[in-house]
Amino acid sequence: MHHHGHHRRGRLAFRRPFPNRQELLERLESYHRDLEQELADVDDLIRHLRDDGDQAVALSQPAEV
């Protein structure tokens, strides 16, 4: 199914005629919020992987006495 007027995979798609200034601003602001959320999700995943990696290294090393 093809949806017009929604951003897909890092780009914005527009119907003809090109949106007016207010419509364009609203779409860009929405796209910006989506990008910020995606970036936050990537940051969380990186943090999670680093934390798991630190725990795996600590578990594989013998305890100091």
Backbone bond lengths (Angstrom), bond angles and torsions (degrees), N, CA, C in turn:
res aa  C-N    CA-C-N  psi(-1)  N-CA   C-N-CA  omega(-1)  CA-C   N-CA-C  phi
1 M - - - 1.445 - - 1.520 108.32 -
2 H 1.303 116.77 139.01 1.459 121.47 -176.29 1.524 109.30 -110.03
3 H 1.331 116.48 124.89 1.463 121.55 179.67 1.513 109.02 -110.51
4 H 1.318 116.49 124.58 1.460 120.97 178.22 1.521 109.71 -91.45
5 G 1.328 115.54 149.87 1.448 121.04 172.39 1.514 114.65 84.70
6 H 1.305 118.67 4.02 1.461 121.81 177.96 1.519 108.26 -115.30
7 H 1.332 116.22 148.25 1.456 118.15 177.75 1.519 108.81 -77.62
8 R 1.299 114.76 145.96 1.453 121.66 179.66 1.519 108.15 -139.34
9 R 1.299 114.85 130.54 1.461 122.05 172.29 1.530 112.86 46.41
10 G 1.330 116.11 52.92 1.454 120.16 171.55 1.512 115.84 83.73
11 R 1.331 117.26 15.52 1.467 117.16 177.18 1.523 108.99 -145.11
12 L 1.302 115.09 163.69 1.457 121.49 177.71 1.524 108.78 -106.54
13 A 1.315 116.48 138.09 1.464 120.89 176.29 1.525 108.26 -114.07
14 F 1.297 116.77 138.92 1.453 121.24 -177.79 1.514 110.47 -124.54
15 R 1.320 114.58 142.54 1.460 120.83 172.04 1.514 108.50 -79.34
16 R 1.287 115.69 161.17 1.455 120.37 171.89 1.504 107.93 -85.64
17 P 1.276 124.04 141.28 1.463 125.51 -7.64 1.528 111.23 -72.98
18 F 1.307 114.88 164.33 1.457 120.86 179.00 1.527 109.15 -56.02
19 P 1.346 117.46 142.09 1.473 119.64 -177.09 1.528 112.08 -63.02
20 N 1.335 114.12 152.12 1.457 117.58 177.12 1.533 109.46 -73.41
21 R 1.299 115.77 175.66 1.471 121.54 -174.34 1.527 112.11 -55.59
22 Q 1.339 117.76 -46.26 1.461 121.42 -177.55 1.525 111.23 -66.67
23 E 1.329 117.31 -42.78 1.471 120.67 177.93 1.520 110.87 -63.18
24 L 1.309 116.79 -42.99 1.461 120.94 179.05 1.521 110.54 -62.52
25 L 1.331 116.95 -44.65 1.457 121.10 178.73 1.524 110.93 -60.21
26 E 1.335 117.53 -44.98 1.460 120.89 179.31 1.528 111.68 -62.21
27 R 1.323 116.43 -43.25 1.468 119.95 179.44 1.525 111.36 -65.08
28 L 1.320 116.29 -42.30 1.463 119.59 -179.83 1.528 111.31 -66.30
29 E 1.334 116.91 -39.19 1.462 119.59 177.97 1.528 110.74 -65.16
30 S 1.316 117.49 -40.51 1.459 121.69 177.45 1.527 110.56 -64.11
31 Y 1.319 116.17 -43.96 1.462 121.54 178.39 1.530 110.18 -62.19
32 H 1.322 116.83 -40.48 1.463 122.19 178.55 1.529 110.43 -61.47
33 R 1.340 117.29 -44.74 1.472 120.82 177.61 1.527 110.66 -61.72
34 D 1.334 116.45 -41.81 1.466 120.03 178.19 1.529 111.36 -61.64
35 L 1.319 116.34 -42.74 1.465 120.28 178.74 1.527 111.32 -64.13
36 E 1.341 116.18 -41.55 1.471 119.33 178.26 1.530 110.73 -62.09
37 Q 1.336 117.41 -39.98 1.459 120.89 178.89 1.521 110.36 -66.61
38 E 1.325 116.92 -41.35 1.458 120.08 178.62 1.529 110.32 -63.27
39 L 1.325 117.42 -41.43 1.460 121.52 177.67 1.528 110.47 -62.56
40 A 1.328 117.70 -42.78 1.462 121.16 177.92 1.523 110.42 -62.08
41 D 1.331 117.23 -39.56 1.462 120.52 178.01 1.527 111.25 -63.48
42 V 1.332 116.82 -41.60 1.464 121.05 178.29 1.532 110.05 -65.26
43 D 1.332 116.82 -42.84 1.468 120.13 177.20 1.525 111.33 -59.05
44 D 1.337 117.18 -43.32 1.464 121.09 178.11 1.526 111.25 -61.39
45 L 1.323 116.68 -43.32 1.457 120.46 179.93 1.525 111.15 -64.17
46 I 1.318 117.00 -43.45 1.474 120.91 177.73 1.526 109.91 -60.36
47 R 1.324 117.02 -46.34 1.460 121.32 179.94 1.534 110.52 -60.78
48 H 1.317 116.30 -43.61 1.463 121.49 179.51 1.533 110.76 -61.94
49 L 1.335 116.89 -44.84 1.461 120.43 -179.82 1.523 111.54 -66.12
50 R 1.327 116.74 -38.49 1.463 119.53 177.57 1.527 110.82 -65.70
51 D 1.332 117.07 -43.18 1.462 120.84 179.02 1.520 110.98 -61.83
52 D 1.324 117.24 -44.04 1.469 121.30 177.88 1.522 110.33 -63.73
53 G 1.329 117.17 -39.07 1.463 121.05 178.82 1.516 111.40 -65.24
54 D 1.328 117.89 -39.88 1.466 121.71 178.04 1.518 110.51 -64.84
55 Q 1.327 117.49 -40.52 1.462 120.95 178.97 1.521 110.75 -67.42
56 A 1.327 117.61 -39.37 1.467 120.84 -179.68 1.527 110.00 -65.01
57 V 1.330 117.98 -39.81 1.469 120.76 178.43 1.524 109.73 -66.03
58 A 1.338 117.33 -43.10 1.464 120.56 -179.18 1.517 110.73 -64.42
59 L 1.308 119.06 -37.10 1.474 122.08 -179.35 1.524 111.37 -72.20
60 S 1.330 118.19 -29.40 1.463 120.95 -176.75 1.526 112.25 -83.05
61 Q 1.329 117.60 -15.33 1.463 120.34 179.87 1.524 109.68 -93.89
62 P 1.336 116.55 141.92 1.465 118.79 178.76 1.540 110.38 -66.05
63 A 1.308 115.44 147.30 1.476 120.98 -179.83 1.521 108.46 -69.36
64 E 1.341 114.96 140.67 1.465 119.87 177.10 1.519 109.09 -81.86
65 V 1.310 115.71 140.57 1.465 120.14 -179.90 1.501 110.52 -111.87
